Amino acid sequence: MPHSLKTSLITIRIALLTVIYFICFAVVSAMLLRVPSEQAASSESSGAVAALLGVSLLNTSVLAYLILRSRWTGWKLTVAIFFVLYGVTTVMPQIETAFFVTRVPPGLLPRLFLAGALFGMLYSPIAVLVLGKGKRNAAKEDGPRLGMPTGEWAVKLSLIAIAYLVIYFTFGYYIAWQNAAVRAYYGGSDPGSLLAQMTAVANDTPWLVPLQIARAFMWTAIAVPVIRMMKGERWEAGLAVALLFAVVMNSQLLLPNALMPQEVRMVHLVETAASNFLFGWLVALVLLWRCRE
């Protein structure tokens, strides 16, 4: 098949999947995520449809890259896409919602988890089929299995946890916490330095560091199937993980919602997109470091 024709077909399929993403997201949200009318009014925006279309295009493009460059096919690939999609769009962000956002309406958080699961179950098999990876082909499924001794896993996971803590708190303080609207939203103040901020965290919220260590391990669990299934050089696996962490998780901050003001969302978008992109690269780099496969 000529390269130009192949490129055109892929473009058409990504456009189709963008529309499918938009429809699935809108339908699932309408079914499960309606908020009381007095709260819904605060999140009304003339650009909501355009924002959702942008999110649909961004996320579909990244997921299409993962699917098209995957060694895996069939149900194995479908389950992997569901796992990473549900992880980055629902599990990881809603963990922080549960701990930090105090304005969540009763019953909304469980519905957020349910909506994410339903959306993933609808979209993942469709994406795999539309992009032509629905039929199993075992000959293409050999990849790095990340087989390492227990001691090496312990060392690498420790490095990843330390890196995540440094990135999370550094980006959080120097980007998000310097914004007055963010501090007002969370009811905090700027102590004047990162060291003073960390001291305040240790005194006021001692559970935050263990929580972020646990999230670092969860991020790693999401990265592992991506690294194992990607074709090409190791840098391509790193790019795939970085885009997944930075784009697919954080693009949702473009959507208006009743829980977080626009200025706070935009600051968090810059903070988490940059920090997650860096962290995604580091996770792949550390896991593949000295990996003999």
C-alpha positions as CSV (number, residue, x, y, z in Angstrom):
1,M,0.0,0.0,0.0
2,P,1.4,3.5,-0.9
3,H,2.6,5.4,2.2
4,S,0.4,8.4,1.4
5,L,-2.7,6.2,1.2
6,K,-1.8,4.4,4.4
7,T,-1.4,7.8,6.1
8,S,-4.7,9.0,4.8
9,L,-6.5,5.8,6.1
10,I,-4.9,6.2,9.5
11,T,-6.0,9.9,9.6
12,I,-9.6,9.0,8.7
13,R,-9.6,6.3,11.4
14,I,-8.3,8.7,14.0
15,A,-11.0,11.2,13.0
16,L,-13.7,8.5,13.3
17,L,-12.3,7.5,16.7
18,T,-12.3,11.1,17.8
19,V,-16.1,11.3,17.1
20,I,-16.7,8.0,18.8
21,Y,-14.7,9.2,21.9
22,F,-16.8,12.4,22.0
23,I,-20.1,10.4,21.8
24,C,-19.1,7.8,24.3
25,F,-17.8,10.4,26.8
26,A,-20.9,12.6,26.4
27,V,-23.4,9.7,26.7
28,V,-21.7,8.2,29.8
29,S,-21.4,11.6,31.4
30,A,-25.0,12.4,30.8
31,M,-26.1,9.0,32.3
32,L,-23.9,9.0,35.4
33,L,-22.4,12.5,36.1
34,R,-25.2,14.9,36.2
35,V,-24.9,17.4,39.0
36,P,-27.6,19.4,40.8
37,S,-28.9,22.3,38.8
38,E,-27.5,24.9,41.1
39,Q,-24.0,23.5,40.8
40,A,-24.3,22.8,37.1
41,A,-24.9,26.5,36.4
42,S,-21.4,27.4,37.6
43,S,-19.8,25.1,35.1
44,E,-21.8,26.1,32.0
45,S,-19.6,27.3,29.2
46,S,-20.2,28.1,25.6
47,G,-16.9,26.4,24.8
48,A,-17.7,23.1,26.6
49,V,-18.4,21.2,23.3
50,A,-15.3,22.6,21.7
51,A,-13.3,21.6,24.8
52,L,-14.6,18.0,24.7
53,L,-13.9,17.8,21.0
54,G,-10.3,18.9,21.7
55,V,-9.9,16.4,24.6
56,S,-11.3,13.7,22.3
57,L,-8.8,14.5,19.6
58,L,-5.8,14.7,22.0
59,N,-6.6,11.4,23.8
60,T,-7.5,9.5,20.7
61,S,-4.3,10.6,19.0
62,V,-2.1,9.3,21.9
63,L,-4.1,6.1,22.3
64,A,-3.9,5.5,18.5
65,Y,-0.1,5.9,18.7
66,L,0.0,3.2,21.4
67,I,-2.3,0.9,19.5
68,L,-0.6,1.3,16.1
69,R,2.9,0.9,17.5
70,S,1.9,-2.1,19.8
71,R,3.3,-5.6,19.3
72,W,0.1,-6.9,21.0
73,T,-3.2,-7.5,19.2
74,G,-6.7,-8.8,19.9
75,W,-8.0,-9.1,23.4
76,K,-4.6,-8.8,25.0
77,L,-4.2,-5.3,23.5
78,T,-7.8,-4.4,24.3
79,V,-7.4,-5.3,28.0
80,A,-4.1,-3.3,28.1
81,I,-5.7,-0.2,26.5
82,F,-8.6,-0.4,29.0
83,F,-6.2,-0.8,31.9
84,V,-4.1,2.2,31.0
85,L,-7.0,4.3,29.9
86,Y,-9.0,3.7,33.1
87,G,-5.9,4.2,35.2
88,V,-4.9,7.5,33.8
89,T,-8.3,9.1,33.2
90,T,-10.1,7.9,36.3
91,V,-8.2,6.1,39.0
92,M,-5.1,8.4,39.3
93,P,-6.9,11.7,39.2
94,Q,-9.9,10.7,41.3
95,I,-7.6,9.5,44.1
96,E,-6.5,13.1,44.5
97,T,-10.1,14.3,44.2
98,A,-11.0,12.1,47.1
99,F,-8.3,13.5,49.3
100,F,-8.1,17.2,48.3
101,V,-11.5,18.3,46.9
102,T,-13.9,19.0,49.7
103,R,-16.8,20.2,47.4
104,V,-17.6,16.9,45.9
105,P,-21.4,16.3,45.9
106,P,-22.5,13.1,47.8
107,G,-22.3,10.0,45.7
108,L,-20.5,11.7,42.8
109,L,-17.1,10.1,43.5
110,P,-18.3,6.5,43.1
111,R,-20.1,7.5,39.9
112,L,-16.9,9.0,38.6
113,F,-15.2,5.6,39.0
114,L,-18.1,3.8,37.4
115,A,-18.3,6.2,34.5
116,G,-14.6,5.9,33.8
117,A,-14.9,2.1,33.8
118,L,-18.0,2.1,31.5
119,F,-16.3,4.5,29.1
120,G,-13.2,2.4,29.0
121,M,-15.1,-0.8,28.3
122,L,-17.0,0.9,25.4
123,Y,-14.1,2.7,23.8
124,S,-11.1,0.4,24.2
125,P,-12.4,-2.5,22.0
126,I,-13.7,-0.1,19.4
127,A,-10.4,1.7,19.1
128,V,-8.5,-1.6,18.7
129,L,-10.9,-2.8,16.0
130,V,-11.0,0.5,14.1
131,L,-7.2,0.7,14.0
132,G,-7.0,-2.8,12.6
133,K,-5.5,-4.6,15.6
134,G,-8.5,-6.7,16.5
135,K,-7.2,-10.0,15.2
136,R,-4.7,-11.8,17.4
137,N,-1.2,-12.3,15.9
138,A,1.1,-14.1,18.3
139,A,4.1,-13.7,16.0
140,K,4.2,-10.0,16.8
141,E,3.8,-10.2,20.6
142,D,7.4,-10.8,21.7
143,G,8.7,-7.8,23.6
144,P,10.6,-6.8,26.7
145,R,9.2,-8.6,29.7
146,L,11.1,-6.6,32.2
147,G,12.2,-9.7,33.9
148,M,14.4,-8.7,36.8
149,P,15.5,-10.1,40.2
150,T,13.4,-9.0,43.2
151,G,16.3,-6.9,44.4
152,E,16.6,-5.0,41.2
153,W,12.8,-4.3,41.2
154,A,13.1,-3.0,44.8
155,V,16.0,-0.7,43.8
156,K,14.2,0.6,40.7
157,L,10.8,1.1,42.5
158,S,12.6,3.0,45.2
159,L,14.3,5.3,42.7
160,I,10.9,5.8,40.9
161,A,9.2,6.7,44.2
162,I,11.9,9.2,45.2
163,A,11.8,10.8,41.7
164,Y,8.1,11.1,41.9
165,L,8.2,12.8,45.3
166,V,10.8,15.3,44.1
167,I,8.9,16.0,40.9
168,Y,5.4,16.1,42.5
169,F,6.3,18.5,45.3
170,T,8.7,20.7,43.3
171,F,6.3,21.3,40.4
172,G,3.4,21.6,42.9
173,Y,5.1,24.3,44.9
174,Y,6.8,26.3,42.2
175,I,4.0,26.2,39.6
176,A,0.6,25.5,41.3
177,W,1.2,26.9,44.8
178,Q,2.5,30.2,43.6
179,N,-0.9,31.0,42.2
180,A,-3.2,32.9,44.7
181,A,-6.4,31.3,43.2
182,V,-5.0,27.8,43.8
183,R,-4.0,28.6,47.4
184,A,-7.5,30.1,48.0
185,Y,-9.2,27.1,46.5
186,Y,-7.4,24.7,48.9
187,G,-7.4,27.1,51.8
188,G,-3.6,27.2,52.2
189,S,-0.8,29.8,52.2
190,D,2.7,30.1,50.9
191,P,5.3,29.6,53.7
192,G,8.0,31.2,51.5
193,S,10.1,28.2,50.4
194,L,9.9,24.6,49.3
195,L,11.6,23.5,52.4
196,A,9.1,25.4,54.6
197,Q,6.3,23.9,52.5
198,M,7.6,20.4,53.0
199,T,7.9,21.0,56.8
200,A,4.2,22.2,56.8
201,V,3.2,19.0,54.8
202,A,5.0,16.8,57.4
203,N,3.3,18.6,60.3
204,D,-0.2,19.1,58.8
205,T,-0.7,16.3,56.4
206,P,1.7,13.5,57.3
207,W,-0.3,11.0,55.2
208,L,0.5,12.9,51.9
209,V,4.0,11.5,51.4
210,P,2.9,7.8,51.8
211,L,0.0,8.5,49.5
212,Q,2.2,9.9,46.8
213,I,4.6,6.9,47.2
214,A,1.7,4.6,46.6
215,R,0.7,6.7,43.6
216,A,4.2,6.4,42.2
217,F,3.9,2.6,42.4
218,M,0.5,2.8,40.7
219,W,1.9,4.9,37.9
220,T,4.6,2.3,37.4
221,A,2.0,-0.4,37.2
222,I,0.3,1.5,34.4
223,A,3.6,2.1,32.6
224,V,4.7,-1.6,32.6
225,P,2.2,-2.9,29.9
226,V,2.9,0.1,27.7
227,I,6.7,-0.6,27.9
228,R,6.2,-4.3,27.2
229,M,3.9,-3.8,24.2
230,M,5.6,-1.0,22.3
231,K,7.6,-1.6,19.1
232,G,10.7,0.2,18.2
233,E,13.6,1.6,20.2
234,R,13.5,2.2,24.0
235,W,13.0,5.9,23.6
236,E,9.7,5.2,21.9
237,A,8.4,3.3,24.9
238,G,9.5,6.3,27.0
239,L,7.6,8.7,24.7
240,A,4.5,6.6,24.8
241,V,4.5,6.5,28.6
242,A,5.2,10.2,28.9
243,L,2.4,11.2,26.4
244,L,0.0,8.8,28.2
245,F,0.7,10.4,31.6
246,A,0.9,14.0,30.5
247,V,-1.8,14.2,27.8
248,V,-4.5,11.6,28.5
249,M,-4.7,12.2,32.2
250,N,-4.5,16.0,32.1
251,S,-6.5,16.9,29.0
252,Q,-9.6,16.5,31.1
253,L,-8.7,19.7,32.9
254,L,-9.7,21.5,29.8
255,L,-13.3,20.5,30.4
256,P,-15.4,22.9,32.5
257,N,-16.7,21.4,35.7
258,A,-18.6,22.4,38.8
259,L,-15.8,21.3,41.2
260,M,-12.9,23.4,40.1
261,P,-12.7,27.0,38.8
262,Q,-11.1,27.6,35.4
263,E,-8.1,29.4,36.7
264,V,-7.3,26.6,39.1
265,R,-7.7,24.0,36.4
266,M,-5.4,25.8,34.0
267,V,-2.7,26.2,36.6
268,H,-3.0,22.5,37.4
269,L,-2.9,21.7,33.7
270,V,0.4,23.3,33.2
271,E,1.8,21.8,36.5
272,T,0.7,18.2,36.0
273,A,1.2,18.0,32.2
274,A,4.9,19.1,32.6
275,S,5.6,17.0,35.7
276,N,3.9,13.9,34.4
277,F,5.6,14.1,31.0
278,L,9.0,14.2,32.8
279,F,8.0,11.5,35.2
280,G,6.7,9.2,32.4
281,W,10.1,9.4,30.7
282,L,11.9,8.7,34.0
283,V,9.7,5.6,34.7
284,A,10.5,4.1,31.4
285,L,14.2,5.0,31.7
286,V,14.6,3.5,35.1
287,L,12.6,0.3,34.3
288,L,14.6,-0.3,31.1
289,W,18.0,0.7,32.6
290,R,20.4,-2.3,32.3
291,C,17.4,-4.5,31.3
292,R,19.0,-7.3,29.3
293,E,15.9,-8.1,27.2
